[in-house]
Amino acid sequence: MIIVVKPNSTDEQLRHIVDTIESMGLKADLSKGLHRTVIGVIGEEDAVRNAPLGAIPGVEEVLPILKPYKLASREYQKEDSVFDIGFGVKVGGGNLAMIAGPCAIEGEEILFEIGKAVKAAGANILRGGAYKPRTSPYAFQGLGEDGLRILRKVGDALGMPVVTEVMDTRQVEIVNKYTDMFQIGARNMQNFNLLSEVGQTRKPVLLKRGMSAGPTDLLMSAEYVLAQGNKRVILCERGIKSFDSSTRNLLDLALVPNIKGLSHLPIIVDPSHATGRPDLIPPMALAAVAGGADGIHIEVHSCPEKALSDGPQALLPHQYEAVMGQIRKLAALFNKTIPEAKG
């Protein structure tokens, strides 16, 4: 349910409404929008339906949310979510999150080299994996905490926020010490314990679409994070499984406007994992921006043939610079901004 609060309500009146809802054994989520203040009422469906919410002083209207994802829905919040990642970088509402960097953190020197190049090209968030989910248990699994230290050091030196993947609830505390944003990979999109855990940290969460997940599945996963009180969730389309073997996955760009109609959350596109082909990354990145994406996630490496993870799908720094030049022109055409990371 959504409670629409009467106009000009005081903070004291809002607090009374929230306290009354919580005294009923329900959870209240307050959201102050541009045109109205609403309170999302969360709890077991029958309990919410039968609660006398309309009788609470200060309540103007009680509206049901028909979607199974309550807090992520446009019914709950009509305006696009806009929030800070750090270092002056915003995402949503016309602000593009340009995430770039190597698949895996391999060492301080090479990460700084790549990070410096992508920032110069216009990237505003540095990525790098310290824990790597690999198909083979014998493949490189990442540098762990040593990698996190390197990522943090390089991010601070370059004045860029950093994002890295967390794979397990046992890693949340340590990753939280170093990162500006958690990444939940496709394989963990429905790891609900992990989603709830990162939801309690209040750090932004980059949630990648599962390989067989539909829009509702993705938004229900986001709901697990939102339900813990963490409002800063970015969705990510990174391709789904298909019968076509000419690309790594099938990039579903229709998901972007589809999600925009269903949810207020920002959504970005990862053409690197979606296509697995450097020749397809630039045109798909441009198509994503034209389709309304709130950012682009691209893997970049200065020496892909020596990369310890996913080298074949990485762009070279000069290739990334070229595509960023094109994205910048397209962003201007659609009145979008690429915030500069300022450290």
C-alpha positions in Angstrom: 0.0 0.0 0.0 0.9 3.6 -0.5 -0.2 6.3 2.0 -0.4 9.7 0.4 0.2 12.3 3.1 -1.8 15.5 3.3 0.0 18.5 1.9 2.0 20.7 4.3 2.3 18.0 6.9 4.9 18.7 9.5 7.8 16.3 10.4 6.0 15.6 13.7 2.9 14.5 11.9 4.9 12.3 9.5 6.6 10.7 12.5 3.3 10.0 14.1 2.0 8.2 10.9 5.2 6.2 10.7 5.0 5.2 14.4 1.4 4.2 14.1 2.2 2.0 11.0 5.1 0.3 12.9 2.9 -0.2 16.0 0.7 -2.4 13.7 3.7 -4.7 13.0 4.2 -3.2 9.6 7.2 -1.5 8.0 7.0 2.1 6.8 9.2 3.6 4.1 9.0 7.4 3.8 9.6 9.1 0.4 9.4 12.8 -0.2 9.0 13.5 -3.9 8.7 16.7 -5.8 5.0 16.8 -5.8 3.9 14.6 -2.9 5.1 12.8 0.2 4.2 9.1 0.3 4.8 6.3 2.8 5.1 2.8 1.5 3.6 0.2 3.9 5.4 -3.1 3.7 4.4 -6.4 5.3 2.5 -9.6 4.9 -0.2 -9.0 2.3 -3.3 -9.7 4.4 -2.0 -7.7 7.3 -1.4 -4.7 5.1 -4.8 -5.0 3.4 -6.6 -5.2 6.7 -4.8 -2.4 8.5 -6.9 0.7 9.2 -4.4 3.0 7.5 -7.0 5.5 6.3 -7.9 6.3 9.9 -4.5 7.7 10.8 -4.5 11.5 11.2 -2.7 13.2 8.4 -3.4 10.5 5.8 -5.0 11.9 2.7 -5.4 8.7 0.6 -4.5 5.0 0.7 -3.6 3.4 -2.6 -2.8 -0.2 -3.4 0.4 -1.0 -5.3 -0.6 -3.7 -7.8 3.0 -4.7 -8.8 4.7 -7.4 -6.8 7.8 -5.1 -6.5 6.5 -2.3 -4.3 9.3 0.0 -3.6 10.9 -0.3 -7.0 7.6 0.5 -8.8 6.6 3.8 -10.6 3.4 3.6 -8.5 5.5 4.2 -5.4 7.7 6.8 -6.9 6.9 8.6 -10.1 10.1 10.6 -10.5 13.4 9.0 -11.6 15.7 8.1 -8.8 18.9 10.2 -8.7 21.7 9.5 -6.3 25.4 10.0 -5.6 28.0 7.4 -6.1 30.9 9.5 -4.7 33.5 11.9 -5.9 30.8 14.1 -7.3 29.4 11.4 -9.6 25.6 11.1 -9.9 23.5 8.6 -11.7 19.9 8.8 -12.9 17.8 11.8 -14.1 20.0 12.4 -17.1 23.3 11.7 -15.4 25.3 8.9 -17.0 27.4 6.5 -15.0 30.3 5.6 -17.2 31.9 2.6 -15.7 35.2 1.3 -17.1 38.2 -0.8 -16.1 39.6 -4.3 -16.3 37.6 -7.4 -15.5 40.0 -8.4 -12.7 42.5 -6.4 -10.5 45.9 -7.8 -11.5 48.3 -5.3 -9.8 48.6 -1.7 -8.8 50.7 -0.5 -11.7 48.5 -1.9 -14.5 45.3 -0.8 -12.8 46.6 2.7 -12.4 47.6 2.8 -16.0 44.1 1.6 -17.2 42.3 3.8 -14.7 44.2 6.9 -15.8 43.4 6.2 -19.4 39.7 5.6 -18.9 39.3 8.7 -16.7 41.0 10.8 -19.3 38.6 9.5 -21.9 35.6 10.4 -19.7 34.9 7.4 -17.4 33.6 8.5 -14.0 33.6 5.1 -12.1 36.5 2.7 -12.0 35.7 -1.1 -12.0 37.8 -4.1 -11.1 37.1 -7.5 -9.6 38.9 -8.7 -6.5 36.7 -11.8 -6.2 36.0 -13.5 -9.5 33.1 -15.9 -10.2 34.7 -18.3 -12.8 33.1 -21.3 -14.5 36.2 -23.4 -13.8 37.5 -23.7 -10.2 41.0 -23.8 -11.7 40.8 -20.4 -13.3 42.1 -17.1 -11.7 39.8 -16.3 -8.8 41.0 -12.8 -8.0 43.4 -11.2 -5.5 40.9 -10.9 -2.7 41.6 -8.3 0.0 44.9 -7.4 -1.6 43.0 -6.6 -4.8 40.5 -4.5 -2.8 43.4 -2.4 -1.3 44.8 -1.8 -4.7 41.4 -0.8 -6.1 40.8 1.7 -3.3 44.3 3.2 -3.5 44.1 3.7 -7.3 40.5 5.1 -7.1 41.6 7.6 -4.5 44.7 8.5 -6.4 42.6 9.2 -9.6 39.7 10.8 -7.7 37.2 8.2 -8.9 34.6 6.1 -7.1 35.1 2.4 -7.4 32.8 -0.6 -7.9 33.7 -4.3 -7.4 31.8 -7.5 -7.2 30.7 -9.2 -3.9 29.9 -12.9 -4.3 29.0 -14.1 -0.8 27.5 -12.7 2.4 30.8 -13.5 4.2 32.6 -11.0 1.9 30.2 -8.1 2.4 31.9 -6.6 5.5 35.4 -6.6 4.0 34.2 -5.3 0.5 32.3 -2.6 2.2 35.5 -1.3 3.7 37.0 -0.5 0.3 34.3 0.0 -2.3 32.0 2.9 -3.2 29.5 0.6 -4.8 28.7 -3.1 -4.6 28.3 -5.1 -7.8 25.9 -8.1 -7.6 26.8 -10.3 -10.6 24.3 -12.2 -12.9 24.9 -15.5 -11.1 23.9 -13.9 -7.8 20.9 -11.9 -8.9 18.6 -14.2 -6.9 20.9 -14.8 -4.0 18.4 -13.2 -1.6 20.5 -13.4 1.5 23.3 -11.5 -0.3 20.9 -8.9 -1.6 19.5 -8.3 1.9 23.0 -8.1 3.4 24.2 -5.4 1.0 20.9 -3.6 1.5 21.9 -3.0 5.1 25.2 -1.3 4.2 23.6 1.8 2.5 26.3 1.7 -0.2 25.0 1.9 -3.8 24.3 -1.5 -5.4 24.8 -2.3 -9.1 22.5 -5.3 -9.7 23.1 -7.2 -12.9 20.3 -9.1 -14.6 20.5 -12.9 -14.3 21.1 -14.9 -17.5 17.5 -16.2 -17.6 15.7 -13.4 -15.7 12.8 -11.4 -16.9 12.1 -7.7 -16.0 9.9 -8.7 -13.0 12.6 -11.1 -11.7 15.2 -8.3 -11.8 12.9 -5.8 -10.1 11.9 -8.4 -7.4 15.6 -8.8 -6.7 16.1 -5.1 -6.4 13.2 -5.1 -4.0 15.2 -7.2 -1.5 17.8 -4.4 -1.3 15.2 -1.6 -1.2 13.3 -3.4 1.6 16.3 -3.1 3.8 16.2 0.6 3.5 18.9 1.0 0.8 17.4 3.2 -1.9 20.5 3.4 -4.1 20.1 0.5 -6.6 21.3 0.6 -10.2 20.0 -2.1 -12.5 22.2 -3.5 -15.3 21.4 -5.3 -18.6 24.3 -7.6 -19.5 22.7 -10.0 -21.9 20.7 -13.2 -21.5 21.3 -16.7 -22.7 20.1 -17.6 -26.2 20.6 -20.2 -29.0 22.9 -17.8 -31.0 26.6 -18.7 -30.5 27.9 -15.7 -32.5 27.9 -13.5 -29.4 28.6 -14.3 -25.8 25.0 -13.5 -24.8 21.9 -11.8 -26.3 21.8 -8.1 -25.5 18.2 -7.2 -24.7 18.1 -3.4 -25.2 14.3 -3.4 -25.1 14.8 -4.0 -21.3 15.9 -0.4 -20.9 12.7 1.4 -21.9 10.7 -1.5 -20.5 12.2 -1.0 -17.0 11.9 2.8 -17.4 8.1 2.4 -17.7 7.9 0.0 -14.7 10.4 1.4 -12.2 12.1 4.7 -11.1 15.5 3.0 -10.6 18.3 3.8 -13.0 19.4 1.2 -15.5 22.7 0.9 -17.3 23.9 -1.5 -20.0 27.0 -3.7 -20.1 27.8 -4.4 -23.8 31.1 -6.1 -22.9 29.5 -9.1 -21.2 26.5 -9.0 -23.4 28.3 -9.4 -26.7 31.8 -10.6 -25.7 33.1 -9.0 -28.9 35.1 -5.7 -29.0 33.8 -4.9 -32.5 30.2 -4.9 -31.2 30.8 -3.0 -28.0 30.9 0.5 -29.5 27.7 0.3 -31.6 25.8 -1.4 -28.8 27.0 1.2 -26.3 25.6 4.0 -28.5 22.4 2.1 -29.0 22.0 1.8 -25.3 22.4 5.5 -24.7 19.9 6.2 -27.5 17.5 3.8 -25.9 17.5 5.7 -22.6 20.2 3.9 -20.5 21.6 5.8 -17.5 25.1 4.6 -18.1 27.4 2.2 -19.9 29.7 -0.5 -18.3 32.7 -1.4 -20.5 35.7 -3.5 -19.8 39.1 -2.0 -20.8 42.6 -3.4 -20.6 45.9 -2.1 -21.9 47.0 -5.6 -22.9 44.0 -7.9 -23.4 46.1 -10.9 -24.6 47.7 -11.0 -21.2 44.6 -10.3 -19.1 43.9 -12.9 -16.4 40.2 -12.7 -17.0 37.9 -11.9 -20.0 40.7 -10.3 -22.1 39.1 -11.1 -25.4 36.1 -8.9 -24.7 38.1 -5.9 -23.4 38.6 -2.7 -25.4 42.0 -1.1 -25.7 42.3 2.4 -24.1 42.4 4.2 -27.4 39.3 2.3 -28.5 37.5 3.3 -25.3 38.5 6.9 -25.9 37.0 6.7 -29.4 33.7 5.3 -28.3 33.5 7.8 -25.4 33.8 10.6 -27.9 30.8 9.3 -29.8 28.8 8.7 -26.6 29.5 12.3 -25.5 28.0 13.6 -28.7 25.0 11.4 -28.4 24.5 12.3 -24.8 24.4 16.0 -25.7 21.8 15.2 -28.4 19.5 13.6 -25.7 20.2 16.3 -23.0 22.2 13.9 -20.9 25.3 14.7 -18.8 28.4 12.7 -18.0 29.4 13.9 -14.6 33.2 14.3 -14.1 34.7 12.4 -11.1 36.4 14.9 -8.9 38.8 13.8 -6.2 
